[in-house]
Amino acid sequence: MMRSDGTMEMHEVKGFWQDDARVKIKVAADMYPLKFIAVKRQAKKNGGGWSIEEF
């Protein structure tokens, strides 16, 4: 996604995280000068909605 200020963000949307996926996004964040944002669905028992993590 390109923001209005010209910076780029990469968004990763997951239903759940597997360990290798978390490692891969961290490696990509170290390799490229982009902001990586992971969005994960929260369980209804935890209030529902989405949790956001930046790398």
Secondary structure, 3 states (H helix, E strand, C coil): CECCCCCEEEEEEECCCCHHHHHHHHHHHHHCCCEEEEEEECCHHHCCCEEEEEC
